[in-house]
């Protein structure tokens, strides 16, 4: 169970990172 929650937390943080990165790219294309 611990490993499962750890993997889920990792994937969730990766998802948030991807979302933030997409926002950053959108901002770059907006201002360029």
N, C-alpha and C positions, 0 to 999 in steps of 0.2 A: 504493500500500500504506500509506503513512504516513497519508493522509487516512482510510482505512478504519479503521485502528487508533485514530485519534483519535476518530472518530465512535463506535466501539464503546466506548471508554473513557468518552465523554460519556454514552452511554445507560446504561452500567453504573452510573456515579455517580448518574445520575438515578433509576435503579431503587433503589439503596440509600437515596437521599434519600426516595423515596416510602415505602419500608418503614419508615424511621425516623419519618416523619411519621405514618404509620398507627399505629405504636406510641404516639406521643405523643397522638394522638386517642383511642386506646383507654384510655390512662391517664387522660385528662381525663374521659371518660365513666364510668370506674370510680370516680373520686374525687368526682364531682359528686353 
